[in-house]
Amino acid sequence: MEKDVLPEENLKKLSNQYDGKLLLEKEISIPTPQFKSLLNRKYFKEIPSITHSKWQIRCLRCNNQTPYLFAKYPCLVCEIEHFYCRNCIKMGRVSSCEPLYEWSGPSFVYPKHKNPCSWGGELTSYQQAAANDIITAIEIGKKEHLIWAVCGSGKTEMLFPGITRALQLGKRICLATPRSDVVRELLPRLREAFHGILIEGLYGASEEKEGKAQIIVATTHQLLRYKEAFEVIVIDELDAFPYHADQSLPFATKRSLTRKGTMIYLTATPRKAEQRKIKRKKLPHTFVPIRYHKHPLPLPKFKTILQLSKQLYEKQNLKFLLSWFKKRQNKDRQVLIFVATIDLADRLIDLLSKLLLEEKIIKNKTEITSVHSKDSDRAEKVMGFREKKLKVLLTTTILERGVTFPSVDVLVLDAGHLVFDEAALVQIAGRAGRSAEDPDGEVVFFHDGKTKAMVEAKKMMESMNRRAGFI
């Protein structure tokens, strides 16, 4: 470390670890004396974390420029107060006292792989058309391309040829999604499809932290730590919360893409902004209107329950739900029940368990549970449902998308609640009928007054079925 030029082996390791990242010093696992030496010799570049003047303040990590999302704290080292960004505080505090650092040494060159894909499945004609468009976008360096594909169309499998081509060209790929549950869902599938390639999963609770693999599967929040790192970025579930609601996430995603890189968007429910771009021919896209098993989307049934909100939130009366369980046609299917809030999930689970036990719909309490974003055991519970250890799962919208269960009926309690917008309802309904062995799952929206979101969601699903030739 005392020479002007680092040994090639050390330089390669450092560039692999830090090239394309934007980090605080405490996130760089190099002893302080060695790091200072690297900084002095221009292997790292220092960037202010927060810039501020009389008229403007800005966080350079998340691009927050909203004054009330900044605060001050007393620095014990400088003995003065410093600004820090409240918008991205979950990623570690960024303050005007601590700069960010990016690697300014030689870029790391990822290898080219001749036959990286170990997946042996076949794509349908619609899937293949989408896959071909993804390959073309990557090869010519098209800036962006959207895949608009119905729930259950096999979007992940459509990516495999494009990822294969990117690896053959020696490109680095990031598959990003707004939710950690989707990362946990996708990671084993990608590792199985690309056996010989190092793939890392990055999210808040992940054990993997280095983030130097050629393929990264991550939540979009993790991209706040990257800059011009990936030649290909795939945003899975483009319209999902919080990606569409937090402008720092699209900002970080675009910054993480190299200047000649390609952005691929995947969604079953593009927001109005994307739909307008498509109509104006400003966003290249491929439409996939049919599921991989070539069966139609199950359409939701609307069930009116008088004073439903009062029954759920005040009286906690679930007789209507018990009646559905008694009359349901396929009792072998598991049941996903969606509610609007964590509080409602917590309040209803014990009552529902008691009723289902009394009517012998379930044999014991271990066959039913609830899950939500603040549940520390949510990964284990979702796995238990996937392994069919659970018959009934009461959930908030955290499972509205990105997870696949082969044979479920789907219920939405109080479907008129504001949290259930059009996109959420389409995605929730899309959990049903996803396997070729059972493509007809039942979907029921319980409500005490139809909303525009409910009507538009059903119209969108009917439109998909019409375009696929089912209507």
C-alpha positions in Angstrom: 0.0 0.0 0.0 3.0 2.3 0.2 3.9 2.2 -3.5 2.4 4.7 -6.0 0.8 1.9 -8.0 -1.2 -0.9 -6.3 -0.3 -4.5 -7.1 -2.7 -5.7 -9.9 -4.3 -8.3 -7.7 -5.2 -5.8 -5.0 -6.4 -3.3 -7.5 -8.7 -5.9 -9.1 -10.2 -6.8 -5.8 -10.8 -3.2 -4.8 -12.4 -2.3 -8.2 -14.6 -5.4 -8.0 -15.8 -4.4 -4.5 -16.2 -0.6 -5.0 -16.6 0.2 -8.7 -20.0 1.7 -9.4 -20.8 2.4 -5.7 -21.6 5.6 -3.8 -20.8 5.0 -0.1 -20.1 6.6 3.2 -16.7 6.0 4.7 -18.2 3.7 7.3 -19.6 1.5 4.5 -16.1 1.0 3.1 -14.5 -2.0 4.7 -10.9 -0.7 4.4 -8.8 0.3 7.5 -8.7 4.1 7.9 -5.0 4.6 7.2 -5.2 2.5 4.0 -8.4 4.3 2.9 -6.8 7.7 3.4 -3.8 6.5 1.3 -6.1 5.4 -1.5 -8.0 8.7 -1.4 -4.7 10.7 -1.6 -3.7 8.6 -4.6 -7.0 9.3 -6.4 -8.4 5.7 -6.2 -11.4 7.2 -4.5 -13.2 10.5 -5.2 -14.8 12.5 -2.4 -18.3 14.0 -3.0 -20.3 16.2 -0.6 -23.3 14.4 0.8 -25.4 17.4 1.2 -25.1 20.8 -0.6 -26.9 23.8 0.8 -27.2 27.5 0.2 -29.5 30.2 1.3 -32.0 29.2 -1.3 -31.6 25.4 -1.7 -30.6 22.3 0.1 -30.1 18.9 -1.6 -29.0 15.4 -0.7 -26.7 14.0 -3.3 -27.5 10.4 -2.4 -31.2 10.4 -2.8 -31.8 13.8 -4.5 -34.1 15.0 -1.8 -34.6 18.8 -2.1 -37.6 19.2 0.3 -36.6 21.4 3.2 -38.8 19.8 5.8 -37.1 16.4 5.1 -33.8 17.8 6.4 -32.9 18.3 10.1 -29.9 19.3 12.1 -27.9 17.4 14.8 -25.0 18.5 17.0 -21.7 17.0 15.8 -19.4 16.0 18.7 -16.4 16.0 16.4 -16.9 19.5 14.8 -18.8 20.9 17.7 -21.4 22.5 15.4 -24.7 21.5 14.0 -24.9 19.7 10.6 -27.8 19.0 8.3 -28.8 15.4 7.7 -31.3 13.9 5.2 -34.4 12.4 6.8 -35.6 11.0 3.4 -33.0 8.3 3.1 -32.2 7.8 6.8 -33.0 4.1 6.7 -30.0 3.6 4.5 -27.7 5.1 7.1 -27.5 8.8 8.0 -26.1 11.1 5.4 -25.0 14.5 6.8 -23.2 17.6 5.6 -20.3 16.5 7.9 -19.7 13.2 6.1 -18.9 13.0 2.4 -19.8 10.2 0.0 -17.1 8.3 -1.9 -17.0 6.7 -5.3 -14.3 4.5 -6.9 -12.2 6.5 -9.3 -9.6 3.8 -10.1 -9.8 1.5 -13.1 -13.2 0.0 -13.9 -13.8 -3.6 -13.1 -14.4 -5.8 -16.2 -16.9 -8.6 -15.8 -16.3 -11.8 -17.7 -18.2 -13.0 -20.8 -20.0 -16.3 -20.4 -20.5 -18.6 -23.3 -23.4 -20.7 -22.0 -24.6 -19.1 -18.7 -28.2 -20.3 -18.7 -29.1 -23.7 -17.1 -32.8 -23.3 -17.5 -34.3 -25.9 -19.8 -37.9 -24.7 -20.2 -39.7 -23.5 -23.3 -41.3 -20.1 -23.8 -44.7 -19.6 -25.5 -44.9 -17.5 -28.7 -45.9 -14.4 -26.7 -43.2 -14.9 -24.2 -40.6 -15.5 -26.9 -41.6 -12.3 -28.7 -41.1 -10.3 -25.5 -37.8 -12.1 -24.8 -36.6 -11.2 -28.4 -37.4 -7.6 -27.8 -35.5 -7.6 -24.5 -32.5 -9.1 -26.3 -32.6 -6.5 -29.1 -32.9 -3.7 -26.5 -29.8 -5.0 -24.7 -27.8 -5.6 -27.9 -28.4 -2.1 -29.5 -28.3 -0.3 -26.1 -31.8 1.0 -26.3 -32.4 3.3 -23.4 -35.7 1.7 -22.2 -38.3 -0.9 -23.0 -41.5 -1.9 -21.2 -42.9 -5.4 -21.0 -46.7 -5.1 -20.3 -47.6 -8.6 -19.3 -50.6 -10.0 -17.5 -50.2 -11.5 -14.0 -49.1 -15.1 -14.3 -47.7 -14.6 -17.9 -44.2 -15.8 -16.8 -42.3 -12.5 -16.8 -39.3 -13.9 -15.0 -38.8 -16.6 -17.6 -39.1 -14.0 -20.3 -36.0 -12.4 -18.9 -33.8 -15.5 -19.1 -32.8 -15.1 -22.8 -32.0 -11.4 -22.2 -30.0 -12.1 -19.1 -28.2 -14.8 -21.0 -27.3 -12.4 -23.9 -26.1 -9.8 -21.4 -23.8 -12.3 -19.7 -22.5 -13.4 -23.1 -21.6 -9.8 -23.8 -19.9 -9.4 -20.4 -22.5 -7.0 -19.0 -23.5 -6.5 -15.4 -27.2 -6.9 -14.6 -29.5 -5.7 -11.7 -33.0 -7.0 -11.2 -34.6 -4.5 -8.9 -38.0 -4.6 -7.3 -39.7 -2.3 -4.7 -40.4 -5.1 -2.2 -38.1 -7.4 -0.3 -40.6 -10.3 -0.5 -40.2 -10.3 -4.3 -36.4 -10.4 -3.9 -36.7 -13.5 -1.8 -39.0 -15.0 -4.4 -36.8 -14.2 -7.4 -33.4 -15.1 -5.9 -33.7 -18.9 -5.8 -35.3 -18.9 -9.3 -32.5 -17.0 -10.8 -29.8 -19.1 -9.1 -31.4 -22.2 -10.4 -31.6 -20.7 -14.0 -28.0 -19.5 -13.9 -26.1 -22.1 -11.9 -22.5 -21.0 -12.6 -23.0 -17.2 -12.1 -22.5 -15.5 -8.8 -25.9 -13.8 -7.9 -26.4 -11.7 -4.8 -29.6 -10.7 -3.1 -29.7 -7.2 -1.4 -32.5 -6.0 0.8 -32.7 -4.7 4.4 -32.5 -8.0 6.2 -30.3 -9.9 3.8 -27.1 -11.5 5.0 -25.3 -10.7 1.7 -23.9 -7.2 1.8 -21.0 -7.0 -0.6 -23.0 -6.3 -3.7 -20.2 -7.1 -6.2 -21.7 -10.0 -8.2 -22.4 -9.8 -11.9 -26.1 -10.3 -11.2 -27.7 -8.4 -8.4 -31.3 -8.9 -7.2 -32.2 -6.0 -4.9 -34.9 -3.8 -3.6 -34.9 -0.4 -5.4 -33.8 1.3 -2.1 -30.4 -0.5 -2.4 -29.7 1.4 -5.6 -29.2 4.5 -3.5 -25.7 3.1 -3.0 -24.9 2.7 -6.7 -23.8 5.0 -9.5 -23.3 3.9 -13.2 -22.8 0.4 -12.0 -25.1 -1.7 -14.3 -25.3 -2.0 -18.1 -28.8 -3.6 -17.7 -31.4 -2.8 -15.1 -34.7 -4.6 -14.9 -37.4 -2.9 -12.8 -39.8 -5.6 -11.8 -43.3 -4.3 -10.8 -42.6 -0.7 -12.0 -45.9 0.6 -10.6 -45.6 -0.9 -7.1 -45.4 1.1 -3.9 -43.1 2.8 -2.9 -41.3 3.1 -6.3 -44.0 5.2 -8.0 -44.6 7.3 -4.8 -40.9 8.1 -3.8 -39.1 10.1 -6.4 -35.7 9.2 -4.9 -36.1 5.6 -6.1 -36.5 6.4 -9.9 -33.6 8.9 -9.4 -31.3 6.3 -7.9 -32.3 3.7 -10.5 -31.5 5.9 -13.4 -28.2 7.0 -11.7 -27.2 3.3 -11.3 -27.5 2.7 -15.0 -24.4 3.3 -17.2 -24.7 6.0 -19.8 -25.2 3.5 -22.7 -27.1 1.0 -20.5 -30.6 -0.4 -21.0 -33.6 -0.2 -18.7 -36.2 -2.9 -18.9 -39.6 -2.3 -17.1 -41.9 -5.2 -16.2 -45.5 -4.7 -15.1 -49.0 -6.1 -15.4 -50.5 -2.7 -14.4 -48.7 0.3 -15.8 -49.6 3.6 -14.3 -51.4 6.3 -16.4 -48.1 8.1 -17.1 -46.6 5.0 -18.7 -49.8 4.3 -20.6 -49.8 7.9 -22.0 -46.1 7.4 -23.1 -47.1 4.2 -24.9 -50.0 5.9 -26.7 -47.7 8.7 -27.8 -45.1 6.2 -28.9 -42.5 7.6 -26.5 -42.0 4.3 -24.6 -41.2 1.2 -26.7 -43.2 -1.7 -25.3 -44.2 -5.3 -25.8 -47.7 -6.6 -24.8 -48.2 -10.1 -23.5 -52.0 -10.5 -22.9 -52.1 -14.2 -22.0 -50.8 -16.4 -19.2 -48.2 -19.0 -19.9 -50.7 -21.8 -19.4 -53.1 -20.2 -22.0 -56.1 -19.9 -19.6 -58.0 -16.7 -19.0 -57.5 -14.5 -15.9 -60.1 -15.3 -13.2 -62.5 -12.4 -13.0 -63.5 -11.0 -9.6 -67.0 -11.5 -8.2 -68.4 -8.5 -6.4 -70.2 -9.4 -3.1 -72.1 -6.6 -1.4 -72.2 -6.8 2.4 -74.3 -4.1 4.0 -72.4 -1.9 6.5 -69.3 -4.0 5.8 -66.8 -1.4 7.1 -68.8 -1.2 10.4 -68.9 -5.0 10.7 -65.1 -5.3 10.2 -63.8 -2.3 12.1 -66.4 -2.1 15.0 -68.4 -5.2 15.4 -65.8 -7.6 14.0 -68.6 -9.7 12.5 -67.3 -12.3 10.1 -70.5 -14.3 9.4 -70.4 -13.3 5.7 -66.9 -14.7 5.5 -67.8 -17.9 7.3 -70.7 -18.4 4.9 -68.3 -18.1 1.9 -66.0 -20.8 3.4 -69.0 -23.2 3.8 -70.2 -22.7 0.2 -66.9 -22.6 -1.6 -66.5 -25.0 -4.5 -62.9 -26.2 -4.3 -62.1 -26.8 -0.6 -58.6 -28.1 -1.5 -57.3 -24.7 -2.5 -55.5 -22.5 0.0 -57.1 -19.1 0.7 -55.4 -15.7 0.6 -57.4 -13.0 2.4 -56.4 -9.4 1.8 -57.2 -6.6 4.3 -56.4 -2.9 4.1 -54.4 -2.3 7.3 -52.1 -4.0 9.7 -54.4 -3.1 12.6 -57.3 -5.0 10.9 -55.2 -8.0 10.2 -54.1 -8.2 13.9 -57.7 -7.8 15.1 -59.4 -10.3 12.8 -56.9 -13.2 12.9 -57.9 -14.6 16.3 -61.7 -14.3 15.6 -61.3 -15.9 12.2 -59.2 -18.7 13.6 -61.8 -19.4 16.2 -64.7 -19.5 13.7 -62.9 -21.8 11.3 -62.0 -24.1 14.1 -65.5 -24.3 15.4 -66.9 -25.1 12.0 -64.1 -27.6 11.4 -63.0 -25.8 8.2 -59.4 -26.1 9.7 -58.2 -28.8 12.0 -56.0 -26.6 14.3 -54.7 -23.1 14.8 -51.4 -23.8 13.0 -53.3 -23.9 9.7 -54.0 -20.2 9.7 -52.0 -17.0 10.4 -51.6 -13.4 9.4 -48.7 -11.5 7.9 -47.8 -7.9 7.2 -44.8 -5.6 6.6 -43.9 -5.2 10.3 -44.0 -8.9 10.9 -40.5 -10.2 11.7 -41.5 -13.7 10.8 -43.1 -12.8 7.5 -40.6 -14.7 5.3 -41.1 -17.9 7.3 -44.9 -17.5 7.2 -44.9 -17.0 3.4 -42.7 -20.1 3.0 -45.1 -22.1 5.3 -48.0 -21.1 3.0 -46.0 -21.9 -0.1 -45.2 -25.4 1.4 -48.9 -25.8 2.2 -48.4 -26.0 5.9 -51.0 -23.2 6.1 -54.5 -23.3 4.6 -55.4 -19.7 5.2 -53.2 -16.6 5.2 -54.6 -13.2 6.2 -52.4 -10.5 4.6 -52.0 -6.8 3.9 -51.0 -5.7 0.4 -47.4 -6.8 0.9 -48.4 -10.0 -1.0 -50.4 -8.3 -3.7 -47.7 -9.0 -6.3 -44.4 -10.8 -7.0 -45.3 -14.0 -5.2 -46.7 -17.2 -6.8 -48.8 -19.8 -5.1 -50.1 -22.6 -7.4 -53.6 -23.1 -6.1 -55.4 -20.3 -4.2 -58.7 -18.6 -3.8 -58.4 -14.8 -3.2 -60.6 -12.7 -1.1 -60.5 -8.9 -0.5 -62.3 -7.6 2.6 -63.5 -4.0 2.2 -62.4 -3.8 -1.4 -63.6 -0.2 -1.6 -60.9 1.0 0.9 -58.6 3.6 -0.6 -55.6 1.4 -0.3 -57.0 -0.9 -2.9 -56.5 1.1 -6.0 -57.0 -0.3 -9.5 -53.5 -1.6 -9.9 -53.6 -3.2 -6.4 -56.9 -5.0 -7.2 -55.6 -6.3 -10.6 -52.5 -7.6 -8.9 -54.4 -9.2 -6.0 -56.7 -10.9 -8.4 -53.7 -12.1 -10.3 -52.6 -14.3 -7.4 -55.4 -16.8 -8.4 -55.3 -19.4 -11.2 -51.5 -19.2 -11.8 -50.8 -22.9 -12.4 -51.8 -25.1 -15.4 -53.1 -27.7 -13.0 -55.5 -25.2 -11.4 -56.1 -22.2 -13.6 -59.5 -21.3 -12.2 -59.0 -19.9 -8.7 -62.0 -17.9 -7.3 -61.6 -14.1 -6.7 -64.1 -12.3 -4.5 -64.2 -8.6 -3.7 -66.4 -8.0 -0.6 -67.6 -4.4 -0.4 -70.4 -2.1 0.8 -70.3 0.0 -2.3 -68.5 -0.4 -5.6 -65.7 2.0 -6.3 -64.2 3.3 -9.5 -61.1 1.3 -8.8 -63.0 -1.9 -8.5 -64.9 -1.3 -11.7 -61.8 -0.3 -13.6 -59.8 -3.2 -12.3 -62.4 -5.7 -13.6 -62.5 -3.8 -16.9 -58.7 -4.1 -17.3 -58.8 -7.9 -16.6 -61.7 -8.3 -19.1 -59.7 -6.3 -21.6 -56.7 -8.6 -21.2 -58.9 -11.7 -21.7 -60.4 -10.0 -24.8 -57.0 -9.3 -26.3 -56.0 -12.9 -25.6 -59.1 -14.1 -27.5 -61.0 -15.5 -24.5 -63.9 -13.0 -24.9 
